[in-house]
Amino acid sequence: MKRNIIIASLGLASLIAFGASAATLVNSEQASNLQSMGSVSISQRAGVPMDIRQELSAKADQAGASSYRIIEARTGDSTHVTAELYK
């Protein structure tokens, strides 16, 4: 349940705020048309969905990815999110 809430929050946050970074959040249908180029993970204590999205996007930019898709999200005392990167 918490995982779905985080994924939905991250998706909503990406629609609301278009940051300066180029990498964008995509869904699984959009990702099926893209070429995978690895994954990145972040962990934060008490992370805010907007901060997590910005950090994922920045890591994707650093890796040369144009988009990313969240494939894992866990919450508890800290938040851990893994995203697959795409060209």
C-alpha positions as CSV (number, residue, x, y, z in Angstrom):
1,M,0.0,0.0,0.0
2,K,2.7,2.5,1.0
3,R,4.6,1.6,-2.2
4,N,1.7,2.5,-4.4
5,I,1.2,5.8,-2.5
6,I,4.8,6.7,-3.1
7,I,4.8,5.8,-6.7
8,A,1.5,7.7,-7.3
9,S,3.0,10.7,-5.4
10,L,6.2,10.7,-7.4
11,G,4.1,10.5,-10.6
12,L,1.9,13.4,-9.6
13,A,5.0,15.4,-8.5
14,S,6.6,14.9,-11.9
15,L,3.5,16.2,-13.6
16,I,3.3,19.3,-11.4
17,A,6.9,20.3,-11.4
18,F,9.0,20.3,-14.5
19,G,12.5,20.8,-13.1
20,A,15.6,22.1,-14.9
21,S,16.8,18.5,-15.5
22,A,16.1,16.8,-18.8
23,A,15.3,13.3,-17.6
24,T,11.6,12.6,-17.2
25,L,9.5,10.1,-15.4
26,V,7.8,7.5,-17.7
27,N,5.3,4.8,-17.1
28,S,5.8,1.1,-18.0
29,E,3.9,1.5,-21.3
30,Q,6.1,4.4,-22.4
31,A,9.2,2.6,-21.2
32,S,8.5,-0.4,-23.5
33,N,9.5,1.8,-26.5
34,L,12.8,2.9,-24.9
35,Q,16.2,1.3,-24.5
36,S,17.2,0.4,-20.9
37,M,20.6,1.6,-19.8
38,G,20.8,0.4,-16.2
39,S,19.4,1.6,-12.9
40,V,20.0,4.0,-10.0
41,S,18.8,4.0,-6.4
42,I,18.5,6.6,-3.7
43,S,17.8,6.3,0.0
44,Q,16.6,9.2,2.3
45,R,15.4,9.6,5.8
46,A,11.9,11.1,5.7
47,G,12.1,11.9,2.0
48,V,9.6,14.2,0.4
49,P,8.3,12.9,-3.0
50,M,9.4,16.1,-4.8
51,D,13.0,15.8,-3.4
52,I,13.1,12.1,-4.4
53,R,11.9,12.9,-8.0
54,Q,14.5,15.7,-8.3
55,E,17.3,13.4,-7.1
56,L,16.3,10.6,-9.4
57,S,16.1,13.0,-12.3
58,A,19.6,14.4,-11.5
59,K,21.1,10.9,-11.3
60,A,19.5,10.0,-14.6
61,D,20.9,13.2,-16.2
62,Q,24.4,12.4,-14.8
63,A,24.2,8.9,-16.4
64,G,23.1,10.4,-19.8
65,A,19.5,9.0,-19.6
66,S,16.6,10.9,-21.1
67,S,14.0,9.1,-18.9
68,Y,13.5,6.9,-15.9
69,R,10.8,4.6,-14.5
70,I,10.4,3.8,-10.8
71,I,10.7,0.0,-10.3
72,E,10.9,-0.2,-6.5
73,A,9.8,2.0,-3.6
74,R,10.0,1.2,0.1
75,T,9.1,3.3,3.1
76,G,9.5,3.0,6.8
77,D,12.1,4.9,8.9
78,S,13.6,5.8,5.6
79,T,12.6,5.9,1.9
80,H,14.4,3.8,-0.7
81,V,13.6,4.1,-4.4
82,T,15.1,2.4,-7.4
83,A,14.6,3.5,-11.0
84,E,15.4,2.0,-14.4
85,L,17.1,4.4,-16.8
86,Y,16.3,4.7,-20.5
87,K,17.9,6.3,-23.5
